[in-house]
C-alpha cells in the first residue's frame, strides 16, 4: 500500500483570461518543483476549449500535499485565481489502481 496522493485540478478561466492563468501556472510550477515530496506537477490546457485547464500533481503523502497548499505562494495563487476563474476550481483526489 502506498501513501502517494494524486491530485487533478480543473480550472475554467473567464474568456480572455487564458494567458493570465498560463502565467500563474508557470510561476507556480517554478516554485512547486523546488518542494520536497513532489513527484509530478503537470499543468495542461484543453485543445477543445482554450478556457479549460487541468493540473495533475502527485505527492509522496497527504501531509506533504497539505504543507504545499499552506505555503505563501499558494495562498497568493488562490487569491489571484478568484479574478481569473469563471467557476470555482474543482479538485479531485486520486489513488493509483494499477
Jmol script that loads the backbone (N, CA, C; Angstrom):
load data "model"
ATOM      1  N   UNK A   1       0.850  -1.189   0.000  1.00  0.00           N
ATOM      2  CA  UNK A   1       0.000   0.000   0.000  1.00  0.00           C
ATOM      3  C   UNK A   1       0.884   1.237   0.000  1.00  0.00           C
ATOM      4  N   UNK A   2       0.515   2.200  -0.791  1.00  0.00           N
ATOM      5  CA  UNK A   2       1.293   3.422  -0.902  1.00  0.00           C
ATOM      6  C   UNK A   2       0.517   4.598  -0.318  1.00  0.00           C
ATOM      7  N   UNK A   3       1.253   5.562   0.197  1.00  0.00           N
ATOM      8  CA  UNK A   3       0.633   6.767   0.736  1.00  0.00           C
ATOM      9  C   UNK A   3       0.591   7.887  -0.294  1.00  0.00           C
ATOM     10  N   UNK A   4       1.115   7.630  -1.510  1.00  0.00           N
ATOM     11  CA  UNK A   4       1.147   8.675  -2.533  1.00  0.00           C
ATOM     12  C   UNK A   4      -0.256   9.205  -2.810  1.00  0.00           C
ATOM     13  N   UNK A   5      -0.318  10.501  -3.099  1.00  0.00           N
ATOM     14  CA  UNK A   5      -1.591  11.148  -3.396  1.00  0.00           C
ATOM     15  C   UNK A   5      -1.483  11.824  -4.761  1.00  0.00           C
ATOM     16  N   UNK A   6      -2.470  11.557  -5.596  1.00  0.00           N
ATOM     17  CA  UNK A   6      -2.576  12.194  -6.905  1.00  0.00           C
ATOM     18  C   UNK A   6      -3.717  13.200  -6.830  1.00  0.00           C
ATOM     19  N   UNK A   7      -3.491  14.371  -7.407  1.00  0.00           N
ATOM     20  CA  UNK A   7      -4.499  15.424  -7.405  1.00  0.00           C
ATOM     21  C   UNK A   7      -4.707  15.884  -8.847  1.00  0.00           C
ATOM     22  N   UNK A   8      -5.963  15.977  -9.247  1.00  0.00           N
ATOM     23  CA  UNK A   8      -6.305  16.544 -10.550  1.00  0.00           C
ATOM     24  C   UNK A   8      -7.174  17.771 -10.284  1.00  0.00           C
ATOM     25  N   UNK A   9      -6.721  18.916 -10.772  1.00  0.00           N
ATOM     26  CA  UNK A   9      -7.430  20.170 -10.560  1.00  0.00           C
ATOM     27  C   UNK A   9      -7.970  20.653 -11.906  1.00  0.00           C
ATOM     28  N   UNK A  10      -9.246  20.978 -11.941  1.00  0.00           N
ATOM     29  CA  UNK A  10      -9.895  21.505 -13.150  1.00  0.00           C
ATOM     30  C   UNK A  10     -10.111  22.995 -12.944  1.00  0.00           C
ATOM     31  N   UNK A  11      -9.622  23.798 -13.894  1.00  0.00           N
ATOM     32  CA  UNK A  11      -9.725  25.249 -13.807  1.00  0.00           C
ATOM     33  C   UNK A  11     -10.345  25.783 -15.097  1.00  0.00           C
ATOM     34  N   UNK A  12     -11.427  26.511 -14.962  1.00  0.00           N
ATOM     35  CA  UNK A  12     -12.120  27.115 -16.115  1.00  0.00           C
ATOM     36  C   UNK A  12     -11.950  28.627 -16.017  1.00  0.00           C
ATOM     37  N   UNK A  13     -11.219  29.223 -16.959  1.00  0.00           N
ATOM     38  CA  UNK A  13     -10.981  30.666 -16.904  1.00  0.00           C
ATOM     39  C   UNK A  13     -12.141  31.451 -17.500  1.00  0.00           C
ATOM     40  N   UNK A  14     -12.189  32.700 -17.126  1.00  0.00           N
ATOM     41  CA  UNK A  14     -13.072  33.634 -17.821  1.00  0.00           C
ATOM     42  C   UNK A  14     -12.499  33.810 -19.228  1.00  0.00           C
ATOM     43  N   UNK A  15     -13.364  34.024 -20.197  1.00  0.00           N
ATOM     44  CA  UNK A  15     -12.908  34.253 -21.566  1.00  0.00           C
ATOM     45  C   UNK A  15     -11.961  35.452 -21.597  1.00  0.00           C
ATOM     46  N   UNK A  16     -10.826  35.281 -22.258  1.00  0.00           N
ATOM     47  CA  UNK A  16      -9.833  36.343 -22.336  1.00  0.00           C
ATOM     48  C   UNK A  16      -8.811  36.327 -21.221  1.00  0.00           C
ATOM     49  N   UNK A  17      -8.967  35.434 -20.236  1.00  0.00           N
ATOM     50  CA  UNK A  17      -8.028  35.366 -19.099  1.00  0.00           C
ATOM     51  C   UNK A  17      -7.096  34.163 -19.189  1.00  0.00           C
ATOM     52  N   UNK A  18      -7.071  33.508 -20.349  1.00  0.00           N
ATOM     53  CA  UNK A  18      -6.255  32.304 -20.509  1.00  0.00           C
ATOM     54  C   UNK A  18      -4.767  32.580 -20.271  1.00  0.00           C
ATOM     55  N   UNK A  19      -4.257  33.672 -20.818  1.00  0.00           N
ATOM     56  CA  UNK A  19      -2.839  33.981 -20.648  1.00  0.00           C
ATOM     57  C   UNK A  19      -2.516  34.271 -19.186  1.00  0.00           C
ATOM     58  N   UNK A  20      -3.425  34.885 -18.472  1.00  0.00           N
ATOM     59  CA  UNK A  20      -3.210  35.132 -17.041  1.00  0.00           C
ATOM     60  C   UNK A  20      -3.049  33.824 -16.287  1.00  0.00           C
ATOM     61  N   UNK A  21      -3.879  32.836 -16.623  1.00  0.00           N
ATOM     62  CA  UNK A  21      -3.771  31.546 -15.940  1.00  0.00           C
ATOM     63  C   UNK A  21      -2.503  30.817 -16.360  1.00  0.00           C
ATOM     64  N   UNK A  22      -2.146  30.861 -17.644  1.00  0.00           N
ATOM     65  CA  UNK A  22      -0.888  30.225 -18.083  1.00  0.00           C
ATOM     66  C   UNK A  22       0.293  30.825 -17.328  1.00  0.00           C
ATOM     67  N   UNK A  23       0.312  32.145 -17.193  1.00  0.00           N
ATOM     68  CA  UNK A  23       1.398  32.815 -16.478  1.00  0.00           C
ATOM     69  C   UNK A  23       1.438  32.368 -15.013  1.00  0.00           C
ATOM     70  N   UNK A  24       0.288  32.330 -14.365  1.00  0.00           N
ATOM     71  CA  UNK A  24       0.226  31.903 -12.967  1.00  0.00           C
ATOM     72  C   UNK A  24       0.698  30.459 -12.824  1.00  0.00           C
ATOM     73  N   UNK A  25       0.275  29.586 -13.734  1.00  0.00           N
ATOM     74  CA  UNK A  25       0.665  28.176 -13.650  1.00  0.00           C
ATOM     75  C   UNK A  25       2.171  27.998 -13.858  1.00  0.00           C
ATOM     76  N   UNK A  26       2.768  28.777 -14.762  1.00  0.00           N
ATOM     77  CA  UNK A  26       4.226  28.702 -14.957  1.00  0.00           C
ATOM     78  C   UNK A  26       4.953  29.145 -13.693  1.00  0.00           C
ATOM     79  N   UNK A  27       4.478  30.216 -13.083  1.00  0.00           N
ATOM     80  CA  UNK A  27       5.086  30.724 -11.855  1.00  0.00           C
ATOM     81  C   UNK A  27       4.974  29.704 -10.721  1.00  0.00           C
ATOM     82  N   UNK A  28       3.800  29.109 -10.582  1.00  0.00           N
ATOM     83  CA  UNK A  28       3.605  28.102  -9.536  1.00  0.00           C
ATOM     84  C   UNK A  28       4.464  26.867  -9.781  1.00  0.00           C
ATOM     85  N   UNK A  29       4.584  26.466 -11.032  1.00  0.00           N
ATOM     86  CA  UNK A  29       5.396  25.286 -11.346  1.00  0.00           C
ATOM     87  C   UNK A  29       6.843  25.512 -10.926  1.00  0.00           C
ATOM     88  N   UNK A  30       7.369  26.688 -11.235  1.00  0.00           N
ATOM     89  CA  UNK A  30       8.744  27.013 -10.877  1.00  0.00           C
ATOM     90  C   UNK A  30       8.971  26.883  -9.371  1.00  0.00           C
ATOM     91  N   UNK A  31       8.046  27.392  -8.579  1.00  0.00           N
ATOM     92  CA  UNK A  31       8.180  27.328  -7.117  1.00  0.00           C
ATOM     93  C   UNK A  31       7.920  25.922  -6.591  1.00  0.00           C
ATOM     94  N   UNK A  32       6.905  25.264  -7.143  1.00  0.00           N
ATOM     95  CA  UNK A  32       6.493  23.960  -6.636  1.00  0.00           C
ATOM     96  C   UNK A  32       7.531  22.885  -6.926  1.00  0.00           C
ATOM     97  N   UNK A  33       8.229  22.977  -8.051  1.00  0.00           N
ATOM     98  CA  UNK A  33       9.247  21.979  -8.382  1.00  0.00           C
ATOM     99  C   UNK A  33      10.375  21.942  -7.355  1.00  0.00           C
ATOM    100  N   UNK A  34      10.512  22.982  -6.563  1.00  0.00           N
ATOM    101  CA  UNK A  34      11.547  23.039  -5.531  1.00  0.00           C
ATOM    102  C   UNK A  34      11.109  22.383  -4.220  1.00  0.00           C
ATOM    103  N   UNK A  35       9.840  22.006  -4.129  1.00  0.00           N
ATOM    104  CA  UNK A  35       9.311  21.477  -2.877  1.00  0.00           C
ATOM    105  C   UNK A  35       9.617  19.990  -2.714  1.00  0.00           C
ATOM    106  N   UNK A  36       9.928  19.636  -1.485  1.00  0.00           N
ATOM    107  CA  UNK A  36      10.195  18.238  -1.155  1.00  0.00           C
ATOM    108  C   UNK A  36       8.893  17.439  -1.193  1.00  0.00           C
ATOM    109  N   UNK A  37       8.971  16.239  -1.734  1.00  0.00           N
ATOM    110  CA  UNK A  37       7.814  15.354  -1.755  1.00  0.00           C
ATOM    111  C   UNK A  37       7.000  15.412  -3.032  1.00  0.00           C
ATOM    112  N   UNK A  38       7.366  16.295  -3.944  1.00  0.00           N
ATOM    113  CA  UNK A  38       6.658  16.388  -5.222  1.00  0.00           C
ATOM    114  C   UNK A  38       7.174  15.310  -6.168  1.00  0.00           C
ATOM    115  N   UNK A  39       6.264  14.550  -6.754  1.00  0.00           N
ATOM    116  CA  UNK A  39       6.627  13.524  -7.725  1.00  0.00           C
ATOM    117  C   UNK A  39       6.241  13.921  -9.149  1.00  0.00           C
ATOM    118  N   UNK A  40       5.170  14.685  -9.281  1.00  0.00           N
ATOM    119  CA  UNK A  40       4.681  15.095 -10.605  1.00  0.00           C
ATOM    120  C   UNK A  40       3.917  16.408 -10.470  1.00  0.00           C
ATOM    121  N   UNK A  41       4.144  17.296 -11.429  1.00  0.00           N
ATOM    122  CA  UNK A  41       3.428  18.570 -11.475  1.00  0.00           C
ATOM    123  C   UNK A  41       3.293  18.943 -12.937  1.00  0.00           C
ATOM    124  N   UNK A  42       2.111  18.762 -13.490  1.00  0.00           N
ATOM    125  CA  UNK A  42       1.919  18.939 -14.924  1.00  0.00           C
ATOM    126  C   UNK A  42       0.664  19.759 -15.229  1.00  0.00           C
ATOM    127  N   UNK A  43       0.828  21.053 -15.533  1.00  0.00           N
ATOM    128  CA  UNK A  43      -0.311  21.864 -15.955  1.00  0.00           C
ATOM    129  C   UNK A  43      -0.536  21.685 -17.459  1.00  0.00           C
ATOM    130  N   UNK A  44      -1.798  21.515 -17.859  1.00  0.00           N
ATOM    131  CA  UNK A  44      -2.133  21.328 -19.275  1.00  0.00           C
ATOM    132  C   UNK A  44      -3.369  22.152 -19.615  1.00  0.00           C
ATOM    133  N   UNK A  45      -3.509  22.449 -20.918  1.00  0.00           N
ATOM    134  CA  UNK A  45      -4.647  23.217 -21.424  1.00  0.00           C
ATOM    135  C   UNK A  45      -5.398  22.363 -22.434  1.00  0.00           C
ATOM    136  N   UNK A  46      -6.713  22.392 -22.376  1.00  0.00           N
ATOM    137  CA  UNK A  46      -7.556  21.636 -23.298  1.00  0.00           C
ATOM    138  C   UNK A  46      -7.339  22.105 -24.736  1.00  0.00           C
ATOM    139  N   UNK A  47      -7.304  21.157 -25.658  1.00  0.00           N
ATOM    140  CA  UNK A  47      -7.220  21.501 -27.080  1.00  0.00           C
ATOM    141  C   UNK A  47      -8.596  21.878 -27.633  1.00  0.00           C
ATOM    142  N   UNK A  48      -9.660  21.367 -27.006  1.00  0.00           N
ATOM    143  CA  UNK A  48     -11.010  21.652 -27.482  1.00  0.00           C
ATOM    144  C   UNK A  48     -11.561  22.972 -26.938  1.00  0.00           C
ATOM    145  N   UNK A  49     -11.165  23.334 -25.726  1.00  0.00           N
ATOM    146  CA  UNK A  49     -11.693  24.533 -25.072  1.00  0.00           C
ATOM    147  C   UNK A  49     -10.524  25.300 -24.460  1.00  0.00           C
ATOM    148  N   UNK A  50     -10.097  26.396 -25.067  1.00  0.00           N
ATOM    149  CA  UNK A  50      -8.923  27.116 -24.577  1.00  0.00           C
ATOM    150  C   UNK A  50      -9.093  27.737 -23.191  1.00  0.00           C
ATOM    151  N   UNK A  51     -10.312  27.784 -22.672  1.00  0.00           N
ATOM    152  CA  UNK A  51     -10.512  28.324 -21.322  1.00  0.00           C
ATOM    153  C   UNK A  51     -10.438  27.237 -20.251  1.00  0.00           C
ATOM    154  N   UNK A  52     -10.222  25.990 -20.661  1.00  0.00           N
ATOM    155  CA  UNK A  52     -10.213  24.867 -19.727  1.00  0.00           C
ATOM    156  C   UNK A  52      -8.789  24.355 -19.517  1.00  0.00           C
ATOM    157  N   UNK A  53      -8.387  24.303 -18.254  1.00  0.00           N
ATOM    158  CA  UNK A  53      -7.046  23.855 -17.875  1.00  0.00           C
ATOM    159  C   UNK A  53      -7.169  22.756 -16.825  1.00  0.00           C
ATOM    160  N   UNK A  54      -6.142  21.914 -16.762  1.00  0.00           N
ATOM    161  CA  UNK A  54      -6.048  20.893 -15.731  1.00  0.00           C
ATOM    162  C   UNK A  54      -4.646  20.942 -15.150  1.00  0.00           C
ATOM    163  N   UNK A  55      -4.546  20.600 -13.892  1.00  0.00           N
ATOM    164  CA  UNK A  55      -3.258  20.488 -13.225  1.00  0.00           C
ATOM    165  C   UNK A  55      -3.208  19.107 -12.601  1.00  0.00           C
ATOM    166  N   UNK A  56      -2.205  18.327 -12.995  1.00  0.00           N
ATOM    167  CA  UNK A  56      -2.047  16.981 -12.453  1.00  0.00           C
ATOM    168  C   UNK A  56      -0.818  16.975 -11.553  1.00  0.00           C
ATOM    169  N   UNK A  57      -1.040  16.584 -10.315  1.00  0.00           N
ATOM    170  CA  UNK A  57       0.033  16.572  -9.327  1.00  0.00           C
ATOM    171  C   UNK A  57       0.093  15.204  -8.662  1.00  0.00           C
ATOM    172  N   UNK A  58       1.291  14.825  -8.245  1.00  0.00           N
ATOM    173  CA  UNK A  58       1.457  13.624  -7.432  1.00  0.00           C
ATOM    174  C   UNK A  58       2.454  13.948  -6.329  1.00  0.00           C
ATOM    175  N   UNK A  59       2.083  13.580  -5.105  1.00  0.00           N
ATOM    176  CA  UNK A  59       2.863  13.890  -3.912  1.00  0.00           C
ATOM    177  C   UNK A  59       3.132  12.607  -3.138  1.00  0.00           C
ATOM    178  N   UNK A  60       4.209  12.598  -2.367  1.00  0.00           N
ATOM    179  CA  UNK A  60       4.577  11.399  -1.616  1.00  0.00           C
ATOM    180  C   UNK A  60       3.604  11.081  -0.494  1.00  0.00           C
ATOM    181  N   UNK A  61       2.876  12.089   0.000  1.00  0.00           N
ATOM    182  CA  UNK A  61       1.902  11.850   1.068  1.00  0.00           C
ATOM    183  C   UNK A  61       0.916  13.008   1.151  1.00  0.00           C
ATOM    184  N   UNK A  62      -0.177  12.775   1.827  1.00  0.00           N
ATOM    185  CA  UNK A  62      -1.165  13.829   2.044  1.00  0.00           C
ATOM    186  C   UNK A  62      -0.591  14.935   2.924  1.00  0.00           C
ATOM    187  N   UNK A  63       0.261  14.566   3.868  1.00  0.00           N
ATOM    188  CA  UNK A  63       0.897  15.552   4.743  1.00  0.00           C
ATOM    189  C   UNK A  63       1.739  16.531   3.932  1.00  0.00           C
ATOM    190  N   UNK A  64       2.521  16.009   2.994  1.00  0.00           N
ATOM    191  CA  UNK A  64       3.360  16.854   2.142  1.00  0.00           C
ATOM    192  C   UNK A  64       2.485  17.753   1.265  1.00  0.00           C
ATOM    193  N   UNK A  65       1.407  17.203   0.734  1.00  0.00           N
ATOM    194  CA  UNK A  65       0.477  17.994  -0.078  1.00  0.00           C
ATOM    195  C   UNK A  65      -0.121  19.132   0.746  1.00  0.00           C
ATOM    196  N   UNK A  66      -0.551  18.845   1.959  1.00  0.00           N
ATOM    197  CA  UNK A  66      -1.140  19.877   2.818  1.00  0.00           C
ATOM    198  C   UNK A  66      -0.133  20.975   3.147  1.00  0.00           C
ATOM    199  N   UNK A  67       1.131  20.597   3.326  1.00  0.00           N
ATOM    200  CA  UNK A  67       2.186  21.587   3.552  1.00  0.00           C
ATOM    201  C   UNK A  67       2.313  22.492   2.331  1.00  0.00           C
ATOM    202  N   UNK A  68       2.285  21.900   1.153  1.00  0.00           N
ATOM    203  CA  UNK A  68       2.345  22.664  -0.102  1.00  0.00           C
ATOM    204  C   UNK A  68       1.188  23.666  -0.182  1.00  0.00           C
ATOM    205  N   UNK A  69      -0.010  23.204   0.105  1.00  0.00           N
ATOM    206  CA  UNK A  69      -1.195  24.055  -0.019  1.00  0.00           C
ATOM    207  C   UNK A  69      -1.183  25.234   0.954  1.00  0.00           C
ATOM    208  N   UNK A  70      -0.446  25.103   2.050  1.00  0.00           N
ATOM    209  CA  UNK A  70      -0.387  26.163   3.062  1.00  0.00           C
ATOM    210  C   UNK A  70       0.748  27.159   2.821  1.00  0.00           C
ATOM    211  N   UNK A  71       1.559  26.927   1.813  1.00  0.00           N
ATOM    212  CA  UNK A  71       2.692  27.825   1.550  1.00  0.00           C
ATOM    213  C   UNK A  71       2.189  29.200   1.075  1.00  0.00           C
ATOM    214  N   UNK A  72       2.947  30.251   1.373  1.00  0.00           N
ATOM    215  CA  UNK A  72       2.523  31.607   0.999  1.00  0.00           C
ATOM    216  C   UNK A  72       2.239  31.771  -0.495  1.00  0.00           C
ATOM    217  N   UNK A  73       3.045  31.150  -1.362  1.00  0.00           N
ATOM    218  CA  UNK A  73       2.798  31.326  -2.795  1.00  0.00           C
ATOM    219  C   UNK A  73       1.483  30.676  -3.218  1.00  0.00           C
ATOM    220  N   UNK A  74       1.050  29.643  -2.511  1.00  0.00           N
ATOM    221  CA  UNK A  74      -0.238  29.027  -2.832  1.00  0.00           C
ATOM    222  C   UNK A  74      -1.389  29.905  -2.335  1.00  0.00           C
ATOM    223  N   UNK A  75      -1.236  30.499  -1.172  1.00  0.00           N
ATOM    224  CA  UNK A  75      -2.271  31.410  -0.669  1.00  0.00           C
ATOM    225  C   UNK A  75      -2.463  32.582  -1.625  1.00  0.00           C
ATOM    226  N   UNK A  76      -1.355  33.131  -2.139  1.00  0.00           N
ATOM    227  CA  UNK A  76      -1.441  34.224  -3.113  1.00  0.00           C
ATOM    228  C   UNK A  76      -2.110  33.743  -4.399  1.00  0.00           C
ATOM    229  N   UNK A  77      -1.771  32.531  -4.827  1.00  0.00           N
ATOM    230  CA  UNK A  77      -2.353  31.984  -6.060  1.00  0.00           C
ATOM    231  C   UNK A  77      -3.858  31.807  -5.921  1.00  0.00           C
ATOM    232  N   UNK A  78      -4.310  31.274  -4.790  1.00  0.00           N
ATOM    233  CA  UNK A  78      -5.751  31.089  -4.588  1.00  0.00           C
ATOM    234  C   UNK A  78      -6.479  32.433  -4.640  1.00  0.00           C
ATOM    235  N   UNK A  79      -5.861  33.458  -4.106  1.00  0.00           N
ATOM    236  CA  UNK A  79      -6.454  34.790  -4.148  1.00  0.00           C
ATOM    237  C   UNK A  79      -6.520  35.308  -5.590  1.00  0.00           C
ATOM    238  N   UNK A  80      -5.439  35.140  -6.333  1.00  0.00           N
ATOM    239  CA  UNK A  80      -5.399  35.594  -7.727  1.00  0.00           C
ATOM    240  C   UNK A  80      -6.387  34.825  -8.603  1.00  0.00           C
ATOM    241  N   UNK A  81      -6.562  33.541  -8.313  1.00  0.00           N
ATOM    242  CA  UNK A  81      -7.483  32.723  -9.110  1.00  0.00           C
ATOM    243  C   UNK A  81      -8.912  33.258  -9.063  1.00  0.00           C
ATOM    244  N   UNK A  82      -9.277  33.904  -7.982  1.00  0.00           N
ATOM    245  CA  UNK A  82     -10.636  34.451  -7.860  1.00  0.00           C
ATOM    246  C   UNK A  82     -10.939  35.459  -8.961  1.00  0.00           C
ATOM    247  N   UNK A  83      -9.916  36.134  -9.469  1.00  0.00           N
ATOM    248  CA  UNK A  83     -10.122  37.129 -10.525  1.00  0.00           C
ATOM    249  C   UNK A  83     -10.010  36.532 -11.923  1.00  0.00           C
ATOM    250  N   UNK A  84      -9.491  35.313 -12.027  1.00  0.00           N
ATOM    251  CA  UNK A  84      -9.227  34.678 -13.324  1.00  0.00           C
ATOM    252  C   UNK A  84     -10.288  33.651 -13.694  1.00  0.00           C
ATOM    253  N   UNK A  85     -10.787  32.921 -12.702  1.00  0.00           N
ATOM    254  CA  UNK A  85     -11.660  31.782 -12.987  1.00  0.00           C
ATOM    255  C   UNK A  85     -13.115  32.183 -13.196  1.00  0.00           C
ATOM    256  N   UNK A  86     -13.766  31.456 -14.097  1.00  0.00           N
ATOM    257  CA  UNK A  86     -15.192  31.651 -14.363  1.00  0.00           C
ATOM    258  C   UNK A  86     -16.049  30.866 -13.377  1.00  0.00           C
ATOM    259  N   UNK A  87     -15.459  29.846 -12.760  1.00  0.00           N
ATOM    260  CA  UNK A  87     -16.157  28.983 -11.800  1.00  0.00           C
ATOM    261  C   UNK A  87     -15.136  28.521 -10.768  1.00  0.00           C
ATOM    262  N   UNK A  88     -15.593  28.095  -9.597  1.00  0.00           N
ATOM    263  CA  UNK A  88     -14.647  27.583  -8.598  1.00  0.00           C
ATOM    264  C   UNK A  88     -13.842  26.413  -9.160  1.00  0.00           C
ATOM    265  N   UNK A  89     -12.576  26.351  -8.772  1.00  0.00           N
ATOM    266  CA  UNK A  89     -11.768  25.221  -9.236  1.00  0.00           C
ATOM    267  C   UNK A  89     -12.300  23.933  -8.629  1.00  0.00           C
ATOM    268  N   UNK A  90     -12.123  22.846  -9.351  1.00  0.00           N
ATOM    269  CA  UNK A  90     -12.571  21.530  -8.890  1.00  0.00           C
ATOM    270  C   UNK A  90     -11.340  20.684  -8.611  1.00  0.00           C
ATOM    271  N   UNK A  91     -11.262  20.136  -7.406  1.00  0.00           N
ATOM    272  CA  UNK A  91     -10.118  19.319  -7.009  1.00  0.00           C
ATOM    273  C   UNK A  91     -10.587  17.893  -6.793  1.00  0.00           C
ATOM    274  N   UNK A  92      -9.915  16.955  -7.460  1.00  0.00           N
ATOM    275  CA  UNK A  92     -10.211  15.537  -7.301  1.00  0.00           C
ATOM    276  C   UNK A  92      -8.960  14.846  -6.775  1.00  0.00           C
ATOM    277  N   UNK A  93      -9.103  14.140  -5.661  1.00  0.00           N
ATOM    278  CA  UNK A  93      -8.000  13.379  -5.083  1.00  0.00           C
ATOM    279  C   UNK A  93      -8.104  11.946  -5.582  1.00  0.00           C
ATOM    280  N   UNK A  94      -6.980  11.399  -6.039  1.00  0.00           N
ATOM    281  CA  UNK A  94      -6.978  10.070  -6.659  1.00  0.00           C
ATOM    282  C   UNK A  94      -5.896   9.193  -6.041  1.00  0.00           C
ATOM    283  N   UNK A  95      -6.077   7.896  -6.226  1.00  0.00           N
ATOM    284  CA  UNK A  95      -5.053   6.906  -5.875  1.00  0.00           C
ATOM    285  C   UNK A  95      -4.882   5.986  -7.071  1.00  0.00           C
ATOM    286  N   UNK A  96      -3.672   5.523  -7.276  1.00  0.00           N
ATOM    287  CA  UNK A  96      -3.393   4.603  -8.379  1.00  0.00           C
ATOM    288  C   UNK A  96      -4.160   3.300  -8.166  1.00  0.00           C
ATOM    289  N   UNK A  97      -4.650   2.739  -9.251  1.00  0.00           N
ATOM    290  CA  UNK A  97      -5.382   1.471  -9.164  1.00  0.00           C
ATOM    291  C   UNK A  97      -4.628   0.342  -9.854  1.00  0.00           C
ATOM    292  N   UNK A  98      -3.611   0.644 -10.598  1.00  0.00           N
ATOM    293  CA  UNK A  98      -2.831  -0.406 -11.268  1.00  0.00           C
ATOM    294  C   UNK A  98      -1.391   0.025 -11.377  1.00  0.00           C
TER     295      UNK A  98
END
end "model"
wireframe off; spacefill off
backbone 0.3
color backbone group
